[in-house]
Amino acid sequence: MGFLKSEEQTYKVFFDTFVYFAKKISQSPYDEEQIHIHCTLFYGASILANNVVTGVTKIKKEWDKGRKEKTFALFEICIQPMISVWFGAVENQFACTEEDKRRNRELVIRNVLYILDSYTEEKLTDFLKLDAQFQYDINKHEEKNKLGEKGVQLCHVTLLMSKLAEAVGFNSYIDWRKQDAPVTTVDEILFMDANKPYGDFGFNPNNELAILTSIQLAGSAMFKYYKELQPHQQ
Protein backbone atom coordinates (compact mmCIF):
# COMPACT_ATOMS: atom_id res chain seq x y z
CA MET A 1 0.00 0.00 0.00
CA GLY A 2 2.85 2.36 0.78
CA PHE A 3 4.31 1.89 -2.68
CA LEU A 4 0.95 2.49 -4.34
CA LYS A 5 0.40 5.57 -2.23
CA SER A 6 3.79 6.91 -3.30
CA GLU A 7 2.90 6.39 -6.97
CA GLU A 8 -0.42 8.17 -6.47
CA GLN A 9 1.32 11.08 -4.78
CA THR A 10 3.82 11.33 -7.63
CA TYR A 11 1.03 11.36 -10.20
CA LYS A 12 -0.79 14.07 -8.24
CA VAL A 13 2.29 16.30 -8.22
CA PHE A 14 2.60 16.17 -12.01
CA PHE A 15 -1.14 16.42 -12.65
CA ASP A 16 -1.42 19.46 -10.36
CA THR A 17 1.49 21.04 -12.23
CA PHE A 18 -0.28 20.38 -15.52
CA VAL A 19 -3.44 22.06 -14.13
CA TYR A 20 -1.32 25.08 -13.14
CA PHE A 21 0.06 25.45 -16.65
CA ALA A 22 -3.32 24.73 -18.29
CA LYS A 23 -4.83 27.66 -16.37
CA LYS A 24 -1.93 29.83 -17.46
CA ILE A 25 -2.42 28.80 -21.10
CA SER A 26 -6.18 29.40 -20.92
CA GLN A 27 -5.48 33.00 -19.87
CA SER A 28 -3.14 33.59 -22.82
CA PRO A 29 -4.10 35.46 -26.02
CA TYR A 30 -4.11 32.22 -28.04
CA ASP A 31 -7.25 31.23 -29.94
CA GLU A 32 -9.24 28.20 -28.79
CA GLU A 33 -7.46 25.68 -31.01
CA GLN A 34 -4.03 26.94 -29.97
CA ILE A 35 -5.07 26.69 -26.32
CA HIS A 36 -6.18 23.11 -26.88
CA ILE A 37 -2.92 22.18 -28.61
CA HIS A 38 -0.69 23.75 -25.97
CA CYS A 39 -2.70 22.22 -23.11
CA THR A 40 -2.46 18.87 -24.89
CA LEU A 41 1.34 19.11 -25.10
CA PHE A 42 1.57 19.94 -21.39
CA TYR A 43 -0.77 17.07 -20.56
CA GLY A 44 1.48 14.68 -22.48
CA ALA A 45 4.50 16.10 -20.66
CA SER A 46 2.82 15.46 -17.30
CA ILE A 47 2.27 11.79 -18.20
CA LEU A 48 5.82 11.39 -19.48
CA ALA A 49 7.36 13.14 -16.45
CA ASN A 50 5.37 10.93 -14.10
CA ASN A 51 6.47 7.80 -15.98
CA VAL A 52 10.10 8.94 -15.99
CA VAL A 53 10.12 9.51 -12.23
CA THR A 54 8.36 6.23 -11.43
CA GLY A 55 10.40 4.26 -13.97
CA VAL A 56 13.98 5.49 -13.46
CA THR A 57 15.21 5.01 -9.91
CA LYS A 58 18.08 7.51 -10.02
CA ILE A 59 15.81 10.27 -11.33
CA LYS A 60 13.20 9.43 -8.69
CA LYS A 61 15.75 9.70 -5.86
CA GLU A 62 17.06 13.08 -7.02
CA TRP A 63 13.59 14.43 -7.79
CA ASP A 64 12.50 13.67 -4.22
CA LYS A 65 15.17 16.08 -2.95
CA GLY A 66 13.62 19.18 -4.51
CA ARG A 67 10.25 18.42 -5.98
CA LYS A 68 8.91 21.84 -6.99
CA GLU A 69 11.91 23.16 -8.90
CA LYS A 70 12.74 19.76 -10.34
CA THR A 71 9.13 19.11 -11.35
CA PHE A 72 9.13 22.26 -13.48
CA ALA A 73 12.54 21.32 -14.88
CA LEU A 74 11.29 17.84 -15.83
CA PHE A 75 8.21 19.34 -17.46
CA GLU A 76 10.50 21.47 -19.60
CA ILE A 77 12.41 18.45 -20.89
CA CYS A 78 9.43 16.08 -21.18
CA ILE A 79 7.47 18.45 -23.38
CA GLN A 80 10.13 18.19 -26.11
CA PRO A 81 9.30 14.63 -27.26
CA MET A 82 5.59 15.47 -27.01
CA ILE A 83 6.13 18.27 -29.53
CA SER A 84 7.97 15.84 -31.80
CA VAL A 85 5.25 13.20 -31.47
CA TRP A 86 2.52 15.79 -32.09
CA PHE A 87 4.05 17.21 -35.26
CA GLY A 88 5.07 13.78 -36.49
CA ALA A 89 1.37 12.88 -36.59
CA VAL A 90 -0.07 16.24 -37.66
CA GLU A 91 2.35 16.85 -40.54
CA ASN A 92 1.28 13.60 -42.18
CA GLN A 93 -2.13 15.18 -42.73
CA PHE A 94 -0.79 18.17 -44.65
CA ALA A 95 1.73 18.92 -47.38
CA CYS A 96 4.57 20.63 -45.50
CA THR A 97 7.98 21.64 -46.78
CA GLU A 98 10.98 20.98 -44.54
CA GLU A 99 11.20 24.71 -43.90
CA ASP A 100 7.52 24.83 -42.90
CA LYS A 101 8.09 21.92 -40.50
CA ARG A 102 11.06 23.58 -38.86
CA ARG A 103 9.29 26.95 -38.58
CA ASN A 104 6.14 25.42 -37.05
CA ARG A 105 8.09 23.38 -34.53
CA GLU A 106 10.31 26.31 -33.61
CA LEU A 107 7.26 28.48 -32.97
CA VAL A 108 5.67 25.95 -30.63
CA ILE A 109 8.96 25.32 -28.82
CA ARG A 110 9.31 29.07 -28.24
CA ASN A 111 5.74 29.21 -26.96
CA VAL A 112 6.12 26.40 -24.45
CA LEU A 113 9.43 27.75 -23.14
CA TYR A 114 7.80 31.15 -22.63
CA ILE A 115 4.87 29.48 -20.83
CA LEU A 116 7.44 27.75 -18.62
CA ASP A 117 9.20 31.11 -18.05
CA SER A 118 12.46 29.47 -19.07
CA TYR A 119 13.12 30.63 -22.64
CA THR A 120 16.71 31.03 -23.84
CA GLU A 121 18.17 30.78 -27.33
CA GLU A 122 20.36 27.93 -26.08
CA LYS A 123 17.33 25.91 -24.97
CA LEU A 124 15.58 26.58 -28.27
CA THR A 125 18.63 25.28 -30.14
CA ASP A 126 18.87 22.17 -27.96
CA PHE A 127 15.15 21.43 -28.40
CA LEU A 128 15.52 21.68 -32.17
CA LYS A 129 18.48 19.29 -32.02
CA LEU A 130 16.42 16.81 -30.01
CA ASP A 131 13.54 17.17 -32.45
CA ALA A 132 15.83 16.52 -35.42
CA GLN A 133 17.14 13.40 -33.67
CA PHE A 134 13.61 12.21 -32.90
CA GLN A 135 12.62 12.55 -36.56
CA TYR A 136 15.76 10.75 -37.70
CA ASP A 137 15.24 7.84 -35.29
CA ILE A 138 11.60 7.42 -36.33
CA ASN A 139 12.49 7.43 -40.04
CA LYS A 140 15.35 5.00 -39.48
CA HIS A 141 13.08 2.68 -37.48
CA GLU A 142 10.50 2.70 -40.29
CA GLU A 143 13.21 1.89 -42.84
CA LYS A 144 14.34 -1.07 -40.73
CA ASN A 145 10.78 -2.36 -40.45
CA LYS A 146 10.36 -2.27 -44.23
CA LEU A 147 13.55 -4.29 -44.59
CA GLY A 148 12.41 -6.75 -41.95
CA GLU A 149 15.24 -5.75 -39.61
CA LYS A 150 14.81 -5.74 -35.84
CA GLY A 151 16.03 -3.28 -33.24
CA VAL A 152 15.16 0.19 -32.02
CA GLN A 153 16.80 3.58 -32.47
CA LEU A 154 17.88 5.03 -29.12
CA CYS A 155 20.01 8.06 -30.01
CA HIS A 156 17.17 10.48 -29.25
CA VAL A 157 16.50 8.74 -25.95
CA THR A 158 20.21 8.86 -25.06
CA LEU A 159 20.31 12.61 -25.72
CA LEU A 160 17.02 13.16 -23.91
CA MET A 161 18.16 11.14 -20.91
CA SER A 162 21.11 13.48 -20.44
CA LYS A 163 18.68 16.40 -20.20
CA LEU A 164 16.40 14.52 -17.79
CA ALA A 165 19.36 13.70 -15.56
CA GLU A 166 20.47 17.33 -15.63
CA ALA A 167 16.94 18.48 -14.75
CA VAL A 168 17.06 16.66 -11.42
CA GLY A 169 20.57 17.79 -10.50
CA PHE A 170 23.18 15.65 -12.23
CA ASN A 171 26.00 17.41 -14.08
CA SER A 172 25.62 17.59 -17.84
CA TYR A 173 27.57 14.77 -19.45
CA ILE A 174 27.04 15.79 -23.09
CA ASP A 175 28.71 18.83 -24.65
CA TRP A 176 25.57 20.47 -26.01
CA ARG A 177 27.45 23.51 -27.29
CA LYS A 178 29.28 21.31 -29.79
CA GLN A 179 26.75 18.49 -30.18
CA ASP A 180 25.04 18.38 -33.55
CA ALA A 181 21.99 16.39 -34.55
CA PRO A 182 20.90 14.11 -35.95
CA VAL A 183 23.59 11.55 -35.22
CA THR A 184 23.53 8.12 -36.80
CA THR A 185 25.06 6.22 -33.87
CA VAL A 186 25.83 6.76 -30.19
CA ASP A 187 29.51 6.99 -31.22
CA GLU A 188 28.74 10.45 -32.64
CA ILE A 189 27.49 11.79 -29.30
CA LEU A 190 29.98 14.21 -27.74
CA PHE A 191 30.36 13.18 -24.13
CA MET A 192 32.09 15.60 -21.77
CA ASP A 193 34.38 12.85 -20.46
CA ALA A 194 35.27 9.99 -22.77
CA ASN A 195 36.49 7.95 -19.80
CA LYS A 196 33.17 8.39 -17.96
CA PRO A 197 30.70 9.12 -20.77
CA TYR A 198 27.52 9.09 -18.69
CA GLY A 199 29.02 10.98 -15.76
CA ASP A 200 27.73 10.31 -12.27
CA PHE A 201 24.33 9.33 -13.68
CA GLY A 202 25.78 6.20 -15.27
CA PHE A 203 24.33 4.05 -18.03
CA ASN A 204 21.56 1.51 -17.78
CA PRO A 205 20.04 0.23 -21.07
CA ASN A 206 16.84 -0.67 -19.24
CA ASN A 207 16.36 3.01 -18.35
CA GLU A 208 16.63 4.06 -21.98
CA LEU A 209 14.16 1.40 -23.09
CA ALA A 210 11.83 2.50 -20.30
CA ILE A 211 12.00 6.11 -21.53
CA LEU A 212 11.28 5.03 -25.10
CA THR A 213 8.20 3.11 -23.95
CA SER A 214 7.14 6.03 -21.75
CA ILE A 215 7.27 8.43 -24.70
CA GLN A 216 5.00 6.10 -26.69
CA LEU A 217 2.51 5.76 -23.81
CA ALA A 218 2.51 9.49 -23.11
CA GLY A 219 1.99 10.22 -26.79
CA SER A 220 -1.07 7.96 -26.88
CA ALA A 221 -2.47 9.61 -23.74
CA MET A 222 -1.81 13.03 -25.23
CA PHE A 223 -3.85 12.37 -28.38
CA LYS A 224 -6.66 10.84 -26.35
CA TYR A 225 -6.75 14.00 -24.23
CA TYR A 226 -6.84 16.19 -27.36
CA LYS A 227 -9.80 14.24 -28.74
CA GLU A 228 -11.63 14.81 -25.47
CA LEU A 229 -11.20 18.54 -26.04
CA GLN A 230 -12.81 18.18 -29.48
CA PRO A 231 -16.34 16.85 -28.76
CA HIS A 232 -17.53 17.56 -32.32
CA GLN A 233 -14.96 15.03 -33.61
CA GLN A 234 -16.20 12.19 -31.41
Secondary structure, DSSP 4 states (H G I P E B T S, - for coil): -HHHHHHHHHHHHHHHHHHHHHHHHHTSS--HHHHHHHHHHHHHHHHHHHHHHHH-HHHHHHHTTSHHHHHHHHHHHHHHHHHHHHHHHHGGGS---HHHHHHHHHHHHHHHHHHTT---HHHHHHHHHHHHHHHHHHHHHHHHHHTT------HHHHHHHHHHHHHTTPPP-B-TTT--S--SSGGGS-BS-TTSTTTTT---HHHHHHHHHHHHHHHHHHHHHHHHT-GGG-
